[in-house]
Amino acid sequence: MMDSAAAAGESAMKCVNLGEDAMGLGELVDLLRDDEEVELRRNGVTIARLVRSSAPTLFPPDLSAFRGTLPVQPESAGEFMRKLRKRERY
């Protein structure tokens, strides 16, 4: 069950009682996405507070331009490895 903590004189934070929780994780994440804080309670006692992360999401860089500058190999990787293994090692 979710109630508003604003009625109790606290900040406008959503409270979820785990004993009566009919919410799924997806609904809690939706609340966090909307910049709301969520307080998890068990038997009326706060056990956790969920807040939205302030860390930016990092994505790997786009390497397509770099890959375009690389020369095309004249032979397949398998053929290259066979030639490499045939050479003397020392």
Secondary structure, DSSP 8 states (H G I E B T S, - for coil): -EEEGGGGTS-S-EEEEGGG----HHHHHHHHHTT--EEEEETTEEEEEE----S--------HHHHHHS---SS-HHHHHHHHHHS---
